């Protein structure tokens, strides 16, 4: 008897399962909580940046010292553009990772739907619709939060004497940029993250497959894009630094170079992340949970690479802002010492930029933590059978939790080191291309805050370990027999 015979002999609708995801709930927003949080944070931050820049521009114009000079207003506008683009790009990267994880968790459901006649492209279009829904909800929520936060922040700055009490105008047409940009970025991320739907075969529904076919070593297109992107991005970044010594528009060129080169690193992560994690694993290979954690990273390179990239982007963003702000301050101090009259009142702009940069640091920590928790949770869910087998072979609850925590710590350590190095380069390049052309500016060495690396290592590892607690508890909540039976 064929599948067609079974379905034709069943009551209408009884033979065709309702479309569900891997945990039996209808698809839609289920599993997209992290994506909504990231898109809302990105939109909210973009709205806050643009609104506060608009408010500060009005304050600068009303100031008798800085008002006649267009330098401060131009610098604020350029900084706002840079921050909004960074927030949108970083949110898109994390959202892409989230969509890819969700697709991985639905392999058997997707395969069953393929077996019943659904086309891969039709299923991928459903993920595109999910991306549009997530983007619309997240950007709408973020816009409301951004507007409310900006109003409260402005009133607080006026009450604290930072801003003069003026009848500020808050609404501007540019507020649509972060809203529309995040929606487009989320839809694009959903399309890119769901590309693996095309590789799910109907036969996977007949087995116990929980993963996509291995792709390592068979990605010539992706590898080529990564290498070309990294090369072009680096060259553009250098060009932006050189151009920034003569005109302020160099920062926009450097911004493009930074985004393209970072995208090249993200696309090419599969080329170097497994080797880095093997090296870190050998350095920490001192106990059974540590050895198993290292083996897991090598056995599941897609999951490990995705988690690595999520932390890398967040750490690189924090380091970029910290080093960029310190270098920015160094340039301003040197220029002000050489020409104090010209730079009178520049402290207002610096305090504002510091405030915005601090908010972006908090945003980067948020998205890194959200992305990491999501990836670890998906990893534990997909390895349910494997974890049940380890429990059957004698690992106790403490050892399983230690294995998951050590695996997360190994990924965090490696990604923090690389992210810090990238952040130092990007931060210096951003400050140099933005302020290299100002009066008495020029080239200076990168200014690295002395506590930056230590703080990133300590805070980053702590956040990672805390993020691993919930997935670790989930891994030990099910008995070994249930895990082996249900997987």
TIVEXLO-442549 format. One record per residue (C-alpha): x, y, z. Coordinates in steps of 0.001 Angstrom, whole numbers. Each point is the difference from the previous one (the first is absolute). Layout:
# residues N
<x = X&y = Y&z = Z>;
...
END
This chain:
# residues 487
<x = 0&y = 0&z = 0>;
<x = 1376&y = 3397&z = -978>;
<x = -216&y = 3322&z = 1843>;
<x = -2593&y = 1118&z = -2574>;
<x = -2186&y = -3028&z = 858>;
<x = 234&y = 726&z = 3721>;
<x = -972&y = 3630&z = -454>;
<x = -2882&y = -797&z = -2365>;
<x = -1426&y = -2549&z = 2468>;
<x = 69&y = 2440&z = 2910>;
<x = -2699&y = 2540&z = 886>;
<x = 511&y = 3443&z = -1512>;
<x = 2891&y = 1726&z = 1731>;
<x = 820&y = -2990&z = 2219>;
<x = 2964&y = -1264&z = -1993>;
<x = 1733&y = 3315&z = -464>;
<x = 1597&y = 1311&z = 3154>;
<x = -557&y = 3596&z = 871>;
<x = 3122&y = 1935&z = -822>;
<x = 2050&y = 186&z = 3207>;
<x = 3543&y = 576&z = 1102>;
<x = 2263&y = -2397&z = 1840>;
<x = -1777&y = 318&z = 3326>;
<x = -3532&y = -412&z = -1314>;
<x = -1141&y = 3616&z = -60>;
<x = -1182&y = 1830&z = -3112>;
<x = 2731&y = 2036&z = -1678>;
<x = -172&y = 3724&z = 64>;
<x = 1573&y = 1892&z = 2857>;
<x = 871&y = -3126&z = 2004>;
<x = 3775&y = -106&z = 427>;
<x = 427&y = 3569&z = -1246>;
<x = 83&y = 1673&z = 3424>;
<x = 3753&y = 764&z = -277>;
<x = -505&y = 1419&z = -3502>;
<x = -2786&y = 2302&z = 1195>;
<x = 2162&y = 1174&z = 2911>;
<x = 2936&y = 719&z = -2323>;
<x = -2087&y = 1826&z = -2614>;
<x = -1767&y = 2024&z = 2693>;
<x = 3333&y = 926&z = 1590>;
<x = 1479&y = 987&z = -3368>;
<x = -2975&y = 2147&z = -969>;
<x = -279&y = 1568&z = 3444>;
<x = 3643&y = 902&z = 57>;
<x = -136&y = 1454&z = -3514>;
<x = -3006&y = 2154&z = 930>;
<x = 1703&y = 1188&z = 3190>;
<x = 3201&y = 892&z = -1872>;
<x = -1841&y = 2006&z = -2685>;
<x = -2333&y = 1748&z = 2445>;
<x = 2819&y = 930&z = 2370>;
<x = 2128&y = 1217&z = -2901>;
<x = -2920&y = 2167&z = -1139>;
<x = -400&y = 1378&z = 3534>;
<x = 3722&y = 648&z = 408>;
<x = 202&y = 1715&z = -3376>;
<x = -2653&y = 2442&z = 1214>;
<x = 1966&y = 550&z = 3204>;
<x = 3220&y = 581&z = -1967>;
<x = -1700&y = 2502&z = -2322>;
<x = -1324&y = 1922&z = 3009>;
<x = 3394&y = 95&z = 1710>;
<x = 1834&y = 3327&z = -543>;
<x = 3407&y = -1754&z = -133>;
<x = -563&y = -3141&z = -2059>;
<x = -2975&y = 1284&z = -1991>;
<x = 1949&y = 1921&z = -2673>;
<x = 2245&y = -3039&z = -652>;
<x = -1310&y = -2759&z = -2257>;
<x = 2690&y = -2458&z = 1146>;
<x = -1868&y = -1222&z = 3080>;
<x = -3262&y = -522&z = -1875>;
<x = 1728&y = -1910&z = -2796>;
<x = 1859&y = -2212&z = 2476>;
<x = -3238&y = -793&z = 1847>;
<x = -1738&y = -895&z = -3259>;
<x = 2864&y = -2245&z = -1112>;
<x = 116&y = -1707&z = 3395>;
<x = -3761&y = -621&z = -133>;
<x = 271&y = -1584&z = -3462>;
<x = 2852&y = -2231&z = 1158>;
<x = -1843&y = -1162&z = 3127>;
<x = -3272&y = -734&z = -1824>;
<x = 1772&y = -2003&z = -2718>;
<x = 1975&y = -1975&z = 2590>;
<x = -3122&y = -792&z = 2024>;
<x = -1878&y = -1155&z = -3122>;
<x = 2862&y = -2163&z = -1309>;
<x = 688&y = -1648&z = 3352>;
<x = -3708&y = -689&z = 496>;
<x = -177&y = -1545&z = -3485>;
<x = 2940&y = -2318&z = 744>;
<x = -1543&y = -1254&z = 3245>;
<x = -3430&y = -354&z = -1638>;
<x = 1540&y = -2039&z = -2820>;
<x = 1552&y = -2322&z = 2564>;
<x = -3352&y = -308&z = 1766>;
<x = -1854&y = -918&z = -3184>;
<x = 2661&y = -2551&z = -887>;
<x = -341&y = -1585&z = 3455>;
<x = -3797&y = -146&z = -337>;
<x = 281&y = -1689&z = -3395>;
<x = 2420&y = -2542&z = 1484>;
<x = -2471&y = -780&z = 2786>;
<x = -2784&y = -681&z = -2548>;
<x = 1899&y = -2428&z = -2216>;
<x = -2278&y = -2994&z = 572>;
<x = -3181&y = 2064&z = -373>;
<x = 1279&y = 1595&z = -3207>;
<x = 1019&y = -3432&z = -1324>;
<x = -3479&y = -1406&z = 788>;
<x = -1648&y = 2879&z = -1835>;
<x = 2299&y = -622&z = -2955>;
<x = -1021&y = -3667&z = 106>;
<x = -3665&y = 1029&z = -160>;
<x = 562&y = 2147&z = -3061>;
<x = 1117&y = 3451&z = 1186>;
<x = 2711&y = 1632&z = -2090>;
<x = 3220&y = 1291&z = 1521>;
<x = -523&y = 3430&z = -1512>;
<x = -3549&y = 158&z = 1343>;
<x = 1249&y = -847&z = 3481>;
<x = 2723&y = 2590&z = -307>;
<x = -2586&y = 2614&z = -924>;
<x = -1781&y = -817&z = 3265>;
<x = 3192&y = 883&z = 1861>;
<x = 134&y = 3236&z = -1980>;
<x = -3495&y = 828&z = 1234>;
<x = 1116&y = -772&z = 3551>;
<x = 2916&y = 2407&z = -470>;
<x = -2379&y = 2730&z = -1156>;
<x = -2286&y = -604&z = 2989>;
<x = 2901&y = 4&z = 2469>;
<x = 1498&y = 3134&z = -1560>;
<x = -3310&y = 1877&z = 52>;
<x = -767&y = -920&z = 3606>;
<x = 3533&y = 618&z = 1256>;
<x = 446&y = 3316&z = -1794>;
<x = -3438&y = 1232&z = 1118>;
<x = 713&y = -885&z = 3611>;
<x = 3481&y = 1488&z = -207>;
<x = -1288&y = 3237&z = -1517>;
<x = -2428&y = 490&z = 2871>;
<x = 2665&y = -780&z = 2591>;
<x = 2486&y = 2287&z = -1750>;
<x = -2415&y = 2913&z = -136>;
<x = -946&y = -341&z = 3657>;
<x = 3617&y = -431&z = 1115>;
<x = 1114&y = 3040&z = -1988>;
<x = -2651&y = 2211&z = 1578>;
<x = 946&y = -1179&z = 3502>;
<x = 3731&y = 356&z = -714>;
<x = -396&y = 3528&z = -1329>;
<x = -2008&y = 1092&z = 3037>;
<x = 2653&y = -1535&z = 2260>;
<x = 2843&y = 1809&z = -1799>;
<x = -1877&y = 3296&z = 302>;
<x = -638&y = -589&z = 3704>;
<x = 3687&y = -865&z = 503>;
<x = 1174&y = 3185&z = -1729>;
<x = 1686&y = -1827&z = -2907>;
<x = -2453&y = 1437&z = -2551>;
<x = -1509&y = 3489&z = 24>;
<x = -3780&y = 263&z = 564>;
<x = -1173&y = 544&z = -3579>;
<x = -3236&y = -894&z = -1835>;
<x = 1565&y = -2999&z = -1725>;
<x = -1563&y = -1613&z = -3036>;
<x = 204&y = -3784&z = 301>;
<x = -1514&y = -1428&z = -3157>;
<x = 1868&y = -120&z = -3267>;
<x = -419&y = -1915&z = -3256>;
<x = 3340&y = -1712&z = 539>;
<x = -1604&y = -2107&z = 2758>;
<x = -1376&y = -2220&z = -2753>;
<x = 3548&y = -1034&z = -938>;
<x = 681&y = -2349&z = 2931>;
<x = -3545&y = -1379&z = -125>;
<x = 96&y = -795&z = -3708>;
<x = 3661&y = -1024&z = 125>;
<x = -590&y = -2559&z = 2746>;
<x = -2998&y = -1498&z = -1828>;
<x = 2023&y = -364&z = -3206>;
<x = 2967&y = -1398&z = 1913>;
<x = -2207&y = -2517&z = 1836>;
<x = -1706&y = -1210&z = -3176>;
<x = 3387&y = -339&z = -1689>;
<x = 1331&y = -1827&z = 3054>;
<x = -2962&y = -2371&z = -64>;
<x = 572&y = -741&z = -3678>;
<x = 3723&y = -582&z = 510>;
<x = -442&y = -1987&z = 3202>;
<x = -2592&y = -2312&z = -1563>;
<x = 2108&y = -924&z = -3019>;
<x = 698&y = -3430&z = 1488>;
<x = -3676&y = -934&z = -553>;
<x = 1015&y = -798&z = -3575>;
<x = 2326&y = -2759&z = 1233>;
<x = -2612&y = -1907&z = 2072>;
<x = -1050&y = -3168&z = -1817>;
<x = -3318&y = -1856&z = 431>;
<x = 1882&y = -3144&z = 1046>;
<x = 1135&y = 1737&z = 3185>;
<x = -3577&y = -273&z = 1264>;
<x = 298&y = -3814&z = 4>;
<x = 3034&y = -52&z = 2279>;
<x = 1149&y = 1581&z = 3219>;
<x = 1901&y = 2794&z = -1647>;
<x = 212&y = 3149&z = 2078>;
<x = 2603&y = 1859&z = -2045>;
<x = 613&y = 1292&z = -3470>;
<x = 2464&y = -1847&z = -2215>;
<x = 3583&y = 930&z = 741>;
<x = 1189&y = 2880&z = -2143>;
<x = 3494&y = 522&z = 1316>;
<x = 2547&y = 196&z = -2772>;
<x = -2668&y = 288&z = -2735>;
<x = -644&y = 3754&z = 25>;
<x = 2009&y = 1477&z = -2852>;
<x = -2479&y = 2831&z = -617>;
<x = -272&y = 1003&z = 3650>;
<x = 3774&y = -267&z = 457>;
<x = 603&y = 2124&z = -3094>;
<x = -2459&y = 2666&z = 1178>;
<x = 1658&y = 40&z = 3431>;
<x = 3532&y = 404&z = -1353>;
<x = -980&y = 2650&z = -2555>;
<x = -2094&y = 1873&z = 2573>;
<x = 2810&y = -4&z = 2561>;
<x = 2518&y = 1230&z = -2578>;
<x = -2226&y = 2725&z = -1476>;
<x = -1214&y = 1063&z = 3440>;
<x = 3532&y = 318&z = 1350>;
<x = 1104&y = 2036&z = -3009>;
<x = -3045&y = 2269&z = 344>;
<x = 660&y = 421&z = 3720>;
<x = 3563&y = 1114&z = -716>;
<x = -1299&y = 2341&z = -2696>;
<x = -2436&y = 1533&z = 2488>;
<x = 2828&y = 671&z = 2464>;
<x = 2074&y = 1679&z = -2711>;
<x = -2969&y = 2039&z = -1253>;
<x = -853&y = 943&z = 3581>;
<x = 3247&y = 1944&z = 273>;
<x = -1348&y = 2560&z = -2485>;
<x = -3796&y = -88&z = 391>;
<x = -2540&y = -1228&z = 2528>;
<x = -1846&y = -2123&z = -2572>;
<x = 2809&y = -2516&z = 378>;
<x = -1916&y = -1485&z = 2948>;
<x = -2787&y = -1135&z = -2346>;
<x = 2523&y = -1761&z = -2228>;
<x = 1594&y = -1590&z = 3053>;
<x = -3459&y = -1046&z = 1233>;
<x = -677&y = -1834&z = -3255>;
<x = 3429&y = -1632&z = 198>;
<x = -578&y = -1086&z = 3589>;
<x = -3420&y = -1498&z = -737>;
<x = 1234&y = -1846&z = -3105>;
<x = 3148&y = -1330&z = 1675>;
<x = -1932&y = -1147&z = 3096>;
<x = -2536&y = -1688&z = -2285>;
<x = 2902&y = -1767&z = -1687>;
<x = 1212&y = -1235&z = 3383>;
<x = -3504&y = -1212&z = 906>;
<x = -501&y = -1744&z = -3357>;
<x = 3419&y = -1631&z = 230>;
<x = -270&y = -1015&z = 3655>;
<x = -263&y = -3675&z = -1010>;
<x = 3571&y = 228&z = -1336>;
<x = 1689&y = 825&z = 3312>;
<x = -2396&y = -497&z = 2929>;
<x = 300&y = -3829&z = 223>;
<x = 3807&y = 231&z = 55>;
<x = -49&y = 2703&z = 2684>;
<x = -2402&y = -2012&z = 2170>;
<x = 2148&y = -3119&z = -364>;
<x = 2993&y = 1989&z = 1215>;
<x = -1929&y = 1401&z = 2970>;
<x = -1326&y = -3477&z = 731>;
<x = 3509&y = -1419&z = 203>;
<x = 963&y = 2794&z = 2405>;
<x = -2895&y = -812&z = 2362>;
<x = -181&y = -3761&z = -537>;
<x = 508&y = -977&z = 3661>;
<x = -3215&y = -1765&z = 1026>;
<x = -2655&y = -2244&z = -1524>;
<x = -2609&y = 2781&z = -406>;
<x = 2664&y = 2235&z = -1593>;
<x = 1047&y = -2738&z = -2429>;
<x = -3618&y = -681&z = -932>;
<x = -618&y = 3741&z = -449>;
<x = 2953&y = 253&z = -2375>;
<x = -1193&y = -3057&z = -1921>;
<x = -3499&y = 1489&z = -289>;
<x = 1385&y = 3190&z = -1534>;
<x = 1842&y = -2046&z = -2624>;
<x = -2934&y = -2332&z = -649>;
<x = -2544&y = 2817&z = -414>;
<x = 1981&y = 2733&z = -1821>;
<x = -3126&y = 1775&z = -1267>;
<x = -1392&y = 528&z = 3499>;
<x = 3383&y = 966&z = 1448>;
<x = 713&y = 2443&z = -2831>;
<x = -3400&y = 1631&z = 399>;
<x = 522&y = 507&z = 3733>;
<x = 3551&y = 1241&z = -629>;
<x = -1217&y = 2594&z = -2506>;
<x = -2743&y = 1230&z = 2347>;
<x = 2494&y = 738&z = 2773>;
<x = 2643&y = 1284&z = -2421>;
<x = -2312&y = 2670&z = -1408>;
<x = -1060&y = 1218&z = 3446>;
<x = 3566&y = 140&z = 1354>;
<x = 1322&y = 1667&z = -3163>;
<x = -2709&y = 2650&z = 330>;
<x = 846&y = 694&z = 3660>;
<x = 3728&y = 192&z = -760>;
<x = -611&y = 2184&z = -3065>;
<x = -1970&y = 2538&z = 2002>;
<x = 2391&y = -30&z = 2967>;
<x = 3150&y = 408&z = -2092>;
<x = -1719&y = 2403&z = -2412>;
<x = -1210&y = 2199&z = 2829>;
<x = 3413&y = 17&z = 1714>;
<x = 1763&y = 818&z = -3285>;
<x = -2685&y = 2582&z = -750>;
<x = 706&y = 1682&z = 3340>;
<x = 3740&y = -125&z = -605>;
<x = -384&y = 1773&z = -3345>;
<x = -2324&y = 2647&z = 1474>;
<x = 2332&y = 682&z = 2935>;
<x = 3018&y = 375&z = -2276>;
<x = -1878&y = 2273&z = -2393>;
<x = -1465&y = 2094&z = 2849>;
<x = 3430&y = 458&z = 1556>;
<x = 1290&y = 1317&z = -3310>;
<x = -3000&y = 2278&z = -652>;
<x = -2086&y = 493&z = 3189>;
<x = -2115&y = 2859&z = -1372>;
<x = -1231&y = -1954&z = -3004>;
<x = -998&y = -3014&z = 2086>;
<x = -1788&y = 1898&z = 2757>;
<x = -3267&y = -1779&z = 825>;
<x = 1080&y = -3297&z = -1553>;
<x = -557&y = -1765&z = 3351>;
<x = -3750&y = 14&z = -604>;
<x = 388&y = -2051&z = -3155>;
<x = 2437&y = -2375&z = 1695>;
<x = -2333&y = -619&z = 2935>;
<x = -2831&y = -668&z = -2429>;
<x = 2058&y = -2395&z = -2080>;
<x = 1090&y = -1810&z = 3167>;
<x = -3634&y = -360&z = 1055>;
<x = -1033&y = -1434&z = -3361>;
<x = 3015&y = -2313&z = -104>;
<x = -811&y = -1258&z = 3492>;
<x = -3509&y = -858&z = -1142>;
<x = 1361&y = -1879&z = -2996>;
<x = 2333&y = -1967&z = 2279>;
<x = -3011&y = -1077&z = 2044>;
<x = -1824&y = -905&z = -3216>;
<x = 2918&y = -2152&z = -1182>;
<x = 138&y = -1880&z = 3309>;
<x = -3758&y = -603&z = -216>;
<x = 40&y = -1440&z = -3511>;
<x = 3090&y = -2101&z = 710>;
<x = -1667&y = -1504&z = 3082>;
<x = -3316&y = -580&z = -1810>;
<x = 1715&y = -1629&z = -2970>;
<x = 2166&y = -2187&z = 2229>;
<x = -2925&y = -1242&z = 2129>;
<x = -1950&y = -802&z = -3168>;
<x = 2871&y = -1911&z = -1605>;
<x = 764&y = -1967&z = 3159>;
<x = -3676&y = -877&z = 475>;
<x = -318&y = -1183&z = -3598>;
<x = 3216&y = -1989&z = 382>;
<x = -1283&y = -1803&z = 3092>;
<x = -3331&y = -710&z = -1678>;
<x = 1648&y = -1502&z = -3076>;
<x = 2418&y = -2081&z = 2072>;
<x = -2740&y = -1462&z = 2181>;
<x = 715&y = -3571&z = -1117>;
<x = 3764&y = 421&z = 404>;
<x = -375&y = 1413&z = 3515>;
<x = -2326&y = -2838&z = 937>;
<x = 2586&y = -2510&z = -1194>;
<x = 2720&y = 1690&z = 2075>;
<x = -2242&y = -199&z = 3064>;
<x = -607&y = -3689&z = -720>;
<x = 3742&y = -615&z = -264>;
<x = 585&y = 1386&z = 3480>;
<x = 272&y = 3804&z = -107>;
<x = -1830&y = 1562&z = 2886>;
<x = -1998&y = 3226&z = -18>;
<x = 2920&y = 2094&z = 1261>;
<x = 2331&y = -1262&z = -2725>;
<x = -2513&y = 658&z = -2778>;
<x = -560&y = 3550&z = 1246>;
<x = 3756&y = 514&z = 317>;
<x = 506&y = -1237&z = -3573>;
<x = -2498&y = 2506&z = -1429>;
<x = 1386&y = 2847&z = 2115>;
<x = 3629&y = -765&z = -921>;
<x = -938&y = -214&z = -3682>;
<x = -1584&y = 3468&z = 222>;
<x = 3025&y = 1354&z = 1908>;
<x = 2431&y = -1333&z = -2628>;
<x = -1964&y = 1675&z = -2786>;
<x = -227&y = 3231&z = 2023>;
<x = 3733&y = 139&z = 751>;
<x = 1029&y = -435&z = -3634>;
<x = -2595&y = 2412&z = -1385>;
<x = 807&y = 2665&z = 2625>;
<x = 3690&y = 7&z = -952>;
<x = -691&y = 291&z = -3733>;
<x = -2852&y = 2476&z = 501>;
<x = 2214&y = 2256&z = 2125>;
<x = 2714&y = 55&z = -2679>;
<x = -2541&y = 856&z = -2694>;
<x = -1543&y = 2663&z = 2227>;
<x = 3351&y = 1719&z = 560>;
<x = 518&y = 257&z = -3761>;
<x = -3546&y = 1160&z = -767>;
<x = -130&y = 2458&z = 2903>;
<x = 3251&y = 1679&z = -958>;
<x = -1000&y = 105&z = -3678>;
<x = -3373&y = 1565&z = 846>;
<x = 1439&y = 2753&z = 2203>;
<x = 2819&y = 704&z = -2412>;
<x = -2254&y = 263&z = -3051>;
<x = -2519&y = 2186&z = 1890>;
<x = 2386&y = 2477&z = 1614>;
<x = 3200&y = -260&z = -2003>;
<x = -945&y = 3009&z = -2105>;
<x = -924&y = 2404&z = 2818>;
<x = 2207&y = 2981&z = 730>;
<x = 3179&y = -1131&z = 1796>;
<x = -1133&y = -3645&z = -412>;
<x = 2102&y = -2555&z = -1857>;
<x = 1083&y = -3561&z = 756>;
<x = 437&y = -1435&z = 3482>;
<x = 526&y = -3529&z = 1286>;
<x = -3007&y = -2037&z = 1214>;
<x = -936&y = 849&z = 3580>;
<x = -944&y = -3245&z = 1736>;
<x = -1600&y = 431&z = 3459>;
<x = 2218&y = -1959&z = 2421>;
<x = -2899&y = -1898&z = 1554>;
<x = -1731&y = -824&z = -3295>;
<x = 1445&y = -3449&z = -679>;
<x = -262&y = -1148&z = 3614>;
<x = -3584&y = 1245&z = 264>;
<x = -994&y = -1676&z = -3269>;
<x = 1518&y = -3315&z = 1102>;
<x = -1609&y = 72&z = 3434>;
<x = -3406&y = 1414&z = -959>;
<x = -208&y = -1912&z = -3289>;
<x = 803&y = -3338&z = 1595>;
<x = -2380&y = 692&z = 2906>;
<x = -2847&y = 882&z = -2382>;
<x = 722&y = -3154&z = -2003>;
<x = -15&y = -2247&z = 3057>;
<x = -3239&y = 1582&z = 1241>;
<x = -1538&y = -424&z = -3457>;
<x = 941&y = -3696&z = 88>;
<x = -1837&y = -648&z = 3281>;
<x = -3504&y = -292&z = -1487>;
<x = 1027&y = -2341&z = -2873>;
<x = 2027&y = -2068&z = 2471>;
<x = -3045&y = -408&z = 2247>;
<x = -2071&y = -927&z = -3045>;
<x = 2535&y = -2676&z = -944>;
<x = -382&y = -1767&z = 3354>;
<x = -3745&y = 446&z = 452>;
<x = -865&y = -3039&z = -2150>;
<x = 897&y = -3511&z = 1067>;
<x = 2396&y = -2018&z = -2214>;
<x = -2754&y = -2465&z = -1001>;
<x = -2347&y = 2793&z = -1084>;
<x = 2757&y = 1705&z = -2000>;
<x = 881&y = -3218&z = -1835>;
<x = -3655&y = -866&z = -606>;
<x = -1216&y = 3407&z = -1208>;
<x = 3027&y = 1139&z = -2019>;
END
